[in-house]
Amino acid sequence: MLKQQRFNDGWMSAGDISSAGLDVALRGAGWHFMWIEKACSRFGYGRTESSALTQATTRALDRISGQFNAAEVDSVRMSAYPGFRVARVTAHARQIQRQASLNALDEAANR
C-alpha cells in the first residue's frame, strides 16, 4: 500500500518510494508506469529552504500537469544567500495508466 500525502491542489506525494519500487507496485496491480523524456526545471525563492523548495517544486509540476498525470522529482539544488534561499527542482514527466501505450490513450481521447 502506497502512503499518499497531498502536496498541493493538483498533486499527491507517493512518499518515500523509489521510482523502481513504484513501477513494481503499479505493474503488480496491472497498471503501467511510463517514463516520458520530458523534464522541467524551475526555480523557487523564499526566506527558508522549505518555502523555496515548495515554490520550485510547485512550479515544475505545474508545467507537467497539463499533459501527464505523474512526475518524478529527479534533482534538488539549494543555494543560500543573505536573507533568502533559492531552490532549483528538476522533475520528469511520467504517466500511470492501464494501457501499455500512450498511443492508446491518444486514440481513446480522439473518439
C-alpha positions in Angstrom: 0.0 0.0 0.0 1.4 3.4 -1.0 1.5 6.2 1.5 0.0 9.2 -0.2 0.1 12.7 1.1 -1.3 15.8 -0.5 1.5 18.1 -1.9 -0.6 20.9 -3.3 -4.0 21.3 -5.0 -3.2 19.1 -8.0 -0.6 16.6 -6.8 -0.2 13.8 -4.2 3.2 12.6 -3.0 3.8 8.8 -3.1 6.0 9.1 0.0 9.4 7.6 0.3 9.3 5.1 -2.5 11.8 4.9 -5.4 10.6 5.1 -9.0 11.6 1.5 -9.4 9.6 0.5 -6.4 6.6 2.4 -7.6 6.9 0.7 -11.0 6.9 -2.8 -9.4 3.9 -1.9 -7.3 1.9 -0.5 -10.2 2.7 -3.4 -12.5 1.7 -5.8 -9.8 -1.7 -4.1 -9.8 -2.0 -4.3 -13.6 -1.0 -0.7 -14.4 1.9 0.8 -16.3 4.3 3.5 -15.1 5.8 5.1 -18.1 8.9 7.2 -18.4 8.5 10.3 -20.5 11.5 12.1 -21.9 10.1 15.5 -21.0 11.8 17.1 -18.0 11.2 20.5 -16.4 13.5 22.6 -14.2 12.1 25.6 -12.2 13.5 27.9 -9.6 11.8 29.0 -6.4 12.7 31.7 -3.9 11.9 32.1 -0.2 13.1 33.1 3.2 13.6 29.4 4.2 14.7 26.3 2.3 11.3 24.8 2.8 9.4 27.7 1.2 11.9 27.9 -1.7 11.7 24.2 -2.3 7.9 24.2 -2.2 7.7 27.0 -4.7 10.2 25.4 -7.1 8.5 22.0 -6.9 5.1 23.5 -7.5 6.3 25.5 -10.5 7.9 22.4 -12.1 4.9 20.3 -11.5 2.6 22.9 -13.0 4.5 22.6 -16.3 3.9 18.9 -16.4 0.3 18.6 -15.1 -1.3 19.6 -18.4 -0.2 16.5 -20.3 0.7 13.8 -17.8 -0.7 12.5 -14.5 2.6 11.8 -12.7 6.0 13.2 -12.2 9.3 12.2 -10.5 11.5 14.8 -8.8 14.9 14.0 -10.1 17.1 16.6 -8.5 17.0 19.5 -6.0 19.7 22.1 -5.7 19.6 24.7 -2.9 21.6 28.0 -2.7 21.8 30.2 0.3 22.1 34.0 0.1 21.8 36.6 2.9 18.1 36.7 3.8 16.8 34.2 1.2 17.2 30.8 -0.3 16.9 29.7 -4.0 15.9 26.2 -4.9 16.1 24.5 -8.3 13.9 21.5 -8.9 14.1 19.2 -11.9 11.1 16.9 -12.4 10.5 14.3 -15.1 7.0 13.6 -16.6 5.5 10.2 -16.0 2.2 8.6 -17.0 0.3 6.0 -14.9 -2.4 4.2 -16.9 -3.8 0.8 -17.7 -3.0 0.8 -21.4 0.6 -0.2 -22.4 0.9 2.5 -25.0 0.5 6.3 -24.9 -1.0 6.0 -28.4 -3.9 4.0 -27.0 -4.6 6.9 -24.6 -4.5 9.4 -27.5 -6.8 7.2 -29.7 -9.4 6.9 -26.9 -9.4 10.7 -26.4 -9.9 11.3 -30.2 -13.0 9.1 -30.3 
